[in-house]
């Protein structure tokens, strides 16, 4: 579809939001404390933030929930009776105010979840979302989207992109049929473009990702990994806040005869992640797990998924308790 | 801070230590843990109000242990953690040099464990002042209200275990949540799984927590989980008249029986 550009007055933005919120599920960011921005379902428009740099968690949970039931079962003496999940009950959701880095992550997640076999749960959830992105008019020292082939106003994964204009109104880029359908519900709110300029944040280019990817192929045994991960305390914060990290664990939980199988978020930063039944652990120490994190995103994924495993949102670094600044390490790897 | 840098340089040059664990400048004017093994790099060391991480957590990390003798920049919470780690036989006092930092940020002359204990004994061993209001506020709530408060707070938990990893006293090489045959603690991060985890964590730290607040600071989703362990520190003091991290000879309050232990809290 050809992109259409329209203008939305500030008041119209509120009308658009309220129209959507009154008729369906809408997932929008609100400020919950001085350091936390959370996405919530159908908050009041007055609580929705347009000023946040990044939400605490990404919105990946909409397509990859932290717990996803895969099926229910009942065990009898003879057999296990499986009851499938009805995927048709997954509701349509409009994601509102997602920044371009987070919307770009959906395609990368698809490259993981639909690599060989199409993951039904993920695919259905992805099908049900409409993404209204908000270009970034603010950034901070943790942002590095421009170093991973994106920008503060890139439109990957977006159905409609809103951008702040210099006069306080918003520009709407209608990018897909899904976006067009949404606009057609309230066409009067969208006016002809006013010619005002967009306010877009500056994000410094920190490294050449192609150079990093090429260097990574020869540094598996380099002392860099131990030296640069000494302060890593081995928690899973970076993986869980990451919009791209997709590792999960599968568990069965039973109560009497009945039970369920679910998958839940997991992290390669944990030692249990690779512990074998024999007791052997191929990634015994944290430096090996830190290496895996970087290798997976910047070497294995470009190789296998034809995509970088990173959108430069900076969450891993801003939420790290010990300031393991990923961009800084990638910068060092560029020159290793 | 010249005295800290000079001390680190001297320790490294004399080969009294192989590495100094301290702080360096972090992203955006903050500070972060640093590992200095060359005396020329000692200049990187800083100490200011951003240096809040409890560095004692690194004393049980495999890669750090392998480095040999360790110099460690230690403000009061770090010193108390070190005493606990010695008491629990996790740290050999012969293997560390303590570069103590006083309340006002100046370098202390900590020659040995006794000097450190004397210094610690001059400070208030209870929970830090800045947490007392919130603790008192929670204590005023009824049991139901408190349960509701924690259910709401803990529903945010994503089970990243930053609280555990940031804690010097959570040094187990295999945590109870990592035992999966059988699976004692639910892996998933829903309200019951989260409650199980946080109750387990708090109980394992009762009588061992030195109230540094690192667990809460490390939490990426802003759960004040330090209030749980701090409340238990108050409770342990109430029943046993003991605070953690004041002596290197302390036995664990909740896993040791003394004939004069009060039993009136056992219903």
Interface residues (C-beta under 8 A of the other chain):
Chain A: X32 X33 X35 X36 X56 X57 X66 X67 X140 X141 X142 X226 X229 X230 X231 X233 X234 X235 X236 X237 X239 X240 X241 X249 X251 X253 X262 X264 X265 X267 X270 X271 X272 X284 X285 X286 X287 X317 X319 X321 X322 X323 X325 X328
Chain B: X26 X27 X28 X30 X32 X33 X34 X35 X53 X57 X58 X61 X62 X63 X64 X158 X159 X160 X161 X162 X164 X165 X166 X178 X180 X183 X186 X187 X188 X189 X190 X214 X217 X218 X220 X221 X222
